[in-house]
Amino acid sequence: MKFLYSDTQDYVDPNYDFINDRSSPKRERYWDDVYAHELMRTPPYDGLLVAMSAVRKADGVASSKVRYSTAEEQRLLRVGARKFLRFDGKNCKDLMLMGDCGAFAYADQKEPAYTPEEVVQFYLDAEFTHGVSPDHIIFECDLENPPAAQMTEAARRSEITLENARKFIKLVRKEGDFFEPMGAVQGWSPKSMAKAAKDLVRMGYQYLAVGGLVPLKVDAIKVVLEAIRREIGPEPKLHLLGFAKADHIDQFASYGITSFDSTSPLIRAFKDEKANYYIENSSGGLDYYTAIRIPQALENSRLMQGIKRGLFDAEDLLKREQKALKALRDFDRNKGKVSGTLDAVMDYHQFLVLGEGEDEKTQLNALAKTRSRVERTLEDRPWKRCQCDVCQSVGVEVIIFRSSNRNKRRGFHNLGVYHQHVQNTLGKIS
């Protein structure tokens, strides 16, 4: 089972100055920065997925979140995605490089943003190894299997997805099969998704990409996959698009999953409230730790609002910020105790909670929960146990929740830990 990471232009400055919190003034973003597979000796994933909607703005979609500039898009299509992503080194050149449409970007539109012709040309220009047919996402999944007549809009989207798949595979065959076509599965119930999967296999697809799984719970996804496998048998390959339940991958080994993509390990490094740092435990499972928030006093939006409203003093915040950083770095060098380090960190952290309008009891409860999580992180020192390239290189900086260069490095660490966890888990099962 292959774990793919969905590219979101995530790279870091390899020469970042953590003490002074700055990059070189001559640094050029992208050209001087490195991706996770460049920073780490072993790529922390089995392949990359690139969404068309992240590269090219969808016409008529105001909410389209394009991450590439026009110049970057043109260069990617000129040199190919593998070279653009610098995914062509000896450890990466044979890994999977998958394209899809990024249907979330146009989910609220009546029709998909891209035609099968546009998608095929995009995949060919980008030189992907695999490409998913253009779909129209369906968020509903009724386990009671209502008929199409009761699900008019969902049924319409399912039919659009199937019709696009028919056109798509014909175009791919006509162009010479330069990449493996993957048929997108969309439906409003296990039964409708199983039928769609069977229709795709009849069209000639031997690799299916199951969509619409993001909002579903683990048990519901299992019901869907069971229905699909009953209908198509064990042979066609399955990919799970945007698999948000990556932590439960061991429960899906029996469904014959060939690959899945997830951004969760990296995203949780800086968006999760408490599970920011992954590490595998002695039982083969994953433990999660809370990163220690020490934001930049004069750059953090919440703290700046407090300063502007006269709630906090800027000079005082700067002193507390530096005290917290020094205490944590001293602690890492065995020059401090857990209690003193915890006090210094929380003395600064309290300002992230104060002034938010909640009553005093709510604020105190929030601080108490954070203190408990941070205390566990300090007591266990997980970054000291980790042998990954990130932790070995930057040490305690990886556990500090502060600025993109630390947070994304922690995300890269998480990708590596999760990738190894998947391999270990599947090895035990097999």
N, C-alpha and C positions, 0 to 999 in steps of 0.2 A: 504494500500500500504506500503510495507516494504522497508526501506532504508538500503542497505548493503554497508559496506566499504570493499574495496579490500586490504587485508593485504600486506604491503610492509615492514615488519619488523620495524614498527614505534613505538618506545617507548622512554621514557625519564627517566632521573635520578631524582627520587623523592627528593633526598637530595642535589641537585646541589647548589653550592655556587654562587649566582648571583653577589655578590659584588666583589669577587675575580675571577670570571669566571673559575671555576674549579670543577671537581668532586673529591671525595675522592680517594686517591691513591690505596685504597683497593677495589674500585668498580669493579665489574665484569659485563660487558655488558650482557644484557639479564637477568641474574640471579638477579641482583640488580635493574634493570630498571623496569618500569611499562608501560603497554599498556594503551590506552585511557580508556578502560572499567574498568581498575583497578584504574586509577587516579581519575576518576569521579564516584560519587555515583550511578548515573543513566547512563547505557551504552549509548553513543552518537550515536548509530545505532541499527538497528533491527537484525543484523546478520553480519557475516564476509564471504568474498569470498577469497579463496586461489587458485591462478593459479599454475598449475603443472609446467609451465615453469619457475616460480620464485623459485621453490623448487628443481627441477631436470633439469640439463643441457640437452638441446635437442641435440642429436647426429648430428654432421655435421653442426650445426648452430653456426658459429663463433661469431655472434652478440648476442647470447643468454645471457640475463642479469639475472643470477641466484643470488638470494639474500640470499640463505641458504648455509651454509657450508655443507660438506658431513656429518659431525657429527650431525648437526642440522636436516638435512633431515632424517637421520637414526633414530634420537630420535622422530621426528614427526610421522614417520611411526610405530614406536614401541609403543608409548604411545597414539597415536591418536592426531589429530589436535586440538581438544577442550582442552585437557590437556596441550599440548605444548603451545598453545596460551593463556593459563590460562583463558579460556573462559568458565570455568566450575563452577564459583561461583553462588550463589543463584539467582542473577539478570541476569545471562547469560546462565545457563545450558540448558534452553529450547529454546534459540534463534537459528535462522537458521544458518547453517554452510555449505556453498556451495563450491563445487569444479568446476573448469573449466580448460581448457587446456592452456589458455593464448596464443591464436593463433597469437597475434601480434609478438610474439618472433620468429615465423617461417614464417611470412607472405611472405617473399621473396623466400621461398623454393618451389620446384615443388610439393612436397607432405607434408602432415602434419607430424610433428616430432614424434607423438606418435600413436600407433595403438589402436583400441578399447579395445583389451585385456589388454594392459599396463595401459590404463586409468581406466578401471573398477577396476583393482587390486590396483591402487593408491588410488582411492576413498574408496575402502573397507578398506585398511590399515589405511587410515587417518580418517576413521569413519565419513565421511560427512553425513549430513542429506539429501543433494541434490547434484546431479552431472550432468554436462552438457556433452552431447555427443561430441566427438572430431570433430572440424570443421576446415575449411580452409577459412580464411577470404577473403571477397570481398569488395573492397573499392568503386567501382563504383556503382552509383545508378541513372539510367536514368529514369526520370519520364515519358518519352515518351514510355516506355515499348518496347524496341527493342526485336526482337525474338532471340532465343538462337544462331541461325546461325550467327548473327552479333556480338555475345559476346562469342567467342569460349573459351577463358581462364576462364572467369567468369562462364560460363555454366559448364565447367569441374570441377571447384572448388565446385560449387553448388552440382553437382552429387556426388563428393567425400564425401561431408558433409552428404548427404542423405544416401549414402551407409554405411558410418560409423555409422550413427544413427540406421540403420537396424540391424547391427551387435551388436551395443552397447546395445540396449534394450533387445535383445535375451540373451546376456550375463548376464545382470542385473537380468532378470527373472530366469535364470538358477541358479544364485548365491543365490537367495532367497529374492530379493527386500529389501536389507538392507538399501538402500537410494532411494529417489524418483528420477527417471531418468528425465532429461530435454532435450528435442530435440532442437538442435541448428538450427536456421533459418539463411540461407545465400542465397542471391540472388543479381541480378544486377539491379532490378527494382521492383516497388511495386507489379506488377503482378507475377513476378517470385518468390518473397518472399512469397506472398500469396499462391502460388501453393506449395511451399516447406512446408509451415505451414500445409496445408491440407494433404500433404503426410505424415507428421510426426504424425498427429492426427490419420490417418488410420493405422499407425504402432502401435498405442497404447499409444502414449504420450498424457498426459493431462496437461503438463506444458512445455511451449516452451520458449526458450531463444533467443531473437532476436538480432543478431549481425550485425556488419558493420555500426552502427549508428554514430560512433564518428565523422566522417567528415561532416555529414549531418546537414543542418539547420533545425530549428524548424518546418517550414512548410513542408519540405520534409519528416521528420519523421512522421508527422501527416498523410500524404498521404499514407505512407507505412503501418502504423497501421490501417488506415481505410480499406485498401485493405485486410489486414490479417483478420480483424474482419468480413468483408463481407464474406470471404471464409470459416472461421472456426466457426463463431457464437460466442456467448457471454461466453460460458462455459469454454473452455480450458484456463488455467492460462497463463499469459505472464510475462516474465522477460525481462528487457531492459539491455543488456550487455554494460558496459562502457558508461553509459548515461551521456554525456558531457554537456547536457543542463539542468542540475539539477535545476538551478534557475527558470526554466519555468515549473516545475512539475505540477503547478495548471492547465496548459493548457492540460494536458494529463489524467486527472482524468476520463474523459468520455470514455476512451478506455479500461477500465477494466484491468489496469496494477496491477498485484499482487505484483511485486517487481522490484527493479532496483538497480544497484550498481554504485557508483561514488567515485572517489578519489578527485574530484574537490575542496571541501571545505578545505581539508588539504593542497593540492598542492598549492592552491592560496595564502596560508599564507606566502609562501616564494618564489613563482615563478611569481606571478602577479606583474605588475609594480605599480598598485595603489589600487587594491581591496584585501587587506590582512587580514582584520579583519571584521567579520560579526557581526551584531546585528539586532534584529528584532525591527521594528519601531511601533509606535502607530497605524498605519493603517494595521498592519499585514504583511507588506512586509519586505524586508531585506534592511538595509543600509550597505554600504561598506566603510571602512576607510583605509587609507594608513598607514602602520606601519612606525615607525620612525627609519630610518637606522643609526645606530651607530656601524659600524663594528669594529672588533678588528684590530687596526692599523698594528700590526706586523704579522697578520695572513690572512688578506684579500688579495687575489691575485692581485687585481687591485692596491691597495695602495702599496703593496710590489714591484710591477713592477715600480711604480713611484719612489720609494726610490732607487731601483737598477739603474735606469736610471738617477739619480741625480736630478729629478724634485721636489722631496719632501724631507724634513728633518725628519728623524725618530723621533728625540726627540721632535720636534715641533708638529708632528702628535699626539704623545702620550699625550701631554699637552692638545691639542684641544679635543681629544677623551674623556679624563677624565673630562674636563670642560663641555662637552655636556651631559655626563652621570649624573654629579652632578646637572646640571641645570634642567634636566628632573625629577630626583628624588626629588629635592627641590620643583619643580612645583607640583608634585603629592602630596606633604605634605602642599600645599598652602603657600609655602615660595617664590614663584616667579610668575611673570606675563607671559602671552602668548608671548608678544613681546620679552622679554629678553631670554626666553627659546628657542623661534624660532631662534633668532640670534645665540645663542650658537650652536644649532643643525646644522644650515645651514653653519656656519663658518667651521665646520668639514666636513659636507656632500659635500661641494664644491670640495673636493679633489677626490671624486668618479667620478666627471665629467671632471675635468681638466686633461690635458695630454692624452686625448683619440684620439687626431688627428683632431677633428672637429674644425670648425672655431669658432671664439669667439661668434658670434651671436647665433649659434646653442647651444653652451654651456650655454649662458645666458638664452635662452629660456627654456632649460631643467631645469635649476636651479629655474627659476621663477615658472614653473609648479609644481615642487616638493615643493617649499616653500608654494604655495597655498594649496596643499593637506595636508601638515604637519600642517599648521595653522588651517585648519578645524579640524584635529584630536585633536590638543591641545585645541581648543575652546570648542569642544563637550565632550571631555574626556569620550569616550564610555566605557572604561574599568571600570570607576567608577560606571556606571549604571548596569553593568552586574553582575548577581548573580550566575554565574556558578562557579563550584569548582576551575577551573583554575584561573579565575580573582580574586576570593576571596582569593586565596592562595598566588599568586605572585604579584598581583596589577599591577603597571605600567610596570613591566618587560615583561608582555605579549604583550605590544604594541611596544617593542623595537625589531627592525629587527637586530638580532645579535646572532649568534651561534645556533646550533641545538636545544639545550634545551629550548630556548625561542621560536624559530620558530615553533617547533613541538607542544609545548604547545598551541601556538596560533592556530595551525591547529586543535588540539583537541577541543579547544574552538569553532572553526568554525563548527566542526562536531556536537557538542552538540546544537549549535544555529540552524544549518540547520535541524537537526533531529526534534527539537521542531517545527520549522517552517513548515515542511512537515505535522506533526500531526495536527497543528493548521489549516493549509490550507485545509486539507482533512476534518477536522471536520466542517469547515464552509460550504464546498461544500455539505457534506452529510446532 
